[in-house]
C-alpha cells in the first residue's frame, strides 16, 4: 500500500511538472509573438492547458491545474510583474482552463469535443467564448492595473488573445494526441 501511494504521489508530481513546463514553454512562444507592451494577440498556453485537461481524467485535473498555475506564475514573474498582479494573472489563467474543460466535459465525458456538432458548439460557445469571457474579468482587472487601459479594453484584449489560443491551439493538440494514440495502439497491436 505505501509503495502504491508513493507511486501515485510521484505520478502526480510528474503531471504537475509537465503541465508547468508545457505552460511555461508555450507562454514563451506567446511572448515571442506578442504585440507591443507584451499584449498577446494569441495566447498558446490557454489552448495547451485546455487540451491537457480535456485529454485527462478528472482525478488528474488538480495536478495539471496546479502545474499550469506554477508555469503561469513563473512566466509572468519573469516580466517583472508585481507579485499580486502575477498571482492574479496565474489565477485567471488556471480558472480559465479549468472552467473551459469543465464546460466541454460537463454532460459528456468526451475527450474528443469536436467529433460532433454539439461538441463543436460546446467547444466554441461554451469554452472559447463564455468561459473565457467570465475568467477574462479577472484577467482584465490585471491588465488594467498593470498597463492602464480602460477595463473594457483590457477585458476584450484578454478575451481575444486567450480565446484565440483555445480556438487555434487546443484542436491541434487534441488531434496530435489522438493520432499518437492510434499510432501507439497500432504498434502494440502489431506486436501481439
N, C-alpha and C positions, 0 to 999 in steps of 0.2 A: 504493500500500500504506500509506504513512504517513497519508494523508488518511482512508482507511478505518479505520485504527487509531484515529485521533483521533475519528472519528465514534462508534466503539464505546465509547471512554472517556467521551465526552460523554453517550451514551445511558445508560451505567452510572451515571454521577454523577446524572443526572436521575432515574433509577429510585430510587436511594438517597435522594435528597432528597424525592421524592414519598412514599416509604414513611415517611420520618421525619416528614413533615408529616401524613400520614394517621394515624400512631400518635399524634403529639402532640395533634392536634385531637380524636381520639376519646378520648384519655386525659383531656382537659379535660372532655369530656362525661361520662365515667365519674366524674370527681371531683365534678362538679356534682350527680350523683345518688347520691353515696356516703352511707353511714351515718355516724354519729358516729365520730370518730377516723380519718376517711378510709378506712373499710373498704368495699371495693367489693362491693355486692350483685350487680352485674353489671359486667363489665369489657369495654366495647365494643372496645378495641384488639385483644383476643385474637381476636375474630371478624373484624375488619378485616384483620389480618395473615394469618390463616389463609386468607381468601378471596383476598387478593393472591397468596399463594404458590400456591394451587391453580389459579388462573387463569393463572399464568405458566409459561413454560418453565423447566425446572430450571436451565438455564445462567444464568438471571437471579436465582436464589434468593440467592446470596451478596450481591448488591447490595441486594436487598429486606430480607434479614435484617440487614445492616449498617445500613441506613436505619432499620429498626424499632428496632434496638438503640439508635441515637443518639436517636431520638424518645423512647424509654422512659427513657433515662438523663437527658435534659434534663427530662422531665416529673417524674421522681422528685426530681431535684435542686432543682426549684422548691419542693418541700415541705420543703426543708432537711434531707433525709436525709444522714447522714454518707456520704462518697464510697464507702467499702467496701460499705455496705448498698445504695446506689443502683446500684452496679455489680452486686451480687448480684441485685437485682430486675430490672435490664435483661437480665442473662444468663438468668434464669429465663423472662422474657417471650419472649426470642428463641428459646431452646431449645424452649419450648412450641409456638410457631408452627411452627417447623421440623419438629419431631417429628410434630406432628399432620398437617401437609401431607404428610410422607413416608408416614405410615400410609395416608392417603387415596389417594395416587398410587403406592404401593408396587408392587403387582402389576398395576395397571391405570393406564394413563396418562390417566385420565379427569379432565376439568375440570368434569364435571357429576356429582359424587359422589352426588347424591340422586335420580338418574333410574332407579334400580333398588333392589330390596330389599337386595341385597348391598351396594350403595354406601351406602345409608342406614344399614345396620348398621355398616359400616366407619366411617362418619362419627360416629355416636353412640357406639358402643362403643370403637372404636379411637382416634379423635381426641379426642372430648369427654371420655370417661371415662378410658381407660387412659393415653394420652399426657399428659393433664392431671394425672392422679394421680402420674405419675413426676416430671414437672417441678415439681409443687407441693411436692415435697420441698425443693427449693432455695428456693422462694417461702415455704414455711412456716418455714424457718430465718430468713429475712429478717424476716418478720412477728414471729416470736418475739423476735428480737434487738431489733427496733425498738419493739414495743409491750408485750412481756412475757407475753402469754397462753401457756399450755402449747403445746408444739409440735403436738400432735394437733389442738388447736383452730385454731392458725394454719394448719396444712396443710389442714384441712377448709374453712376460710374461703377460702383461695386457690383450692382446687378448685371450690367452688361459684361464686364470682364469675367466675373465668376460664372455667369450663365453661359457665356461662350466657351469657357473652359469645360464645363459639364457637357455642353452640346457637341463640341468638336473633339474632345479628348476621350471622354468615357466610352463612346461607342467603339473607338479604335482599340482601347484596352480590353473591353469586353470581347470583341471579335478575336483579338490575338489570343486571349485566354481560352476561348472556345476552340480555336484552331489548334492550339498546343495540346488541349485535352484530347482532341481527335487524333493527333499525331501520336501522343504517348499511349492512347488506347490501342491504336493500330500496331504500334511497336510491340506492346505486351501481348496482343492477340496473335501476332505473327510468331512470337517466341514460344507460344504454347504448343 
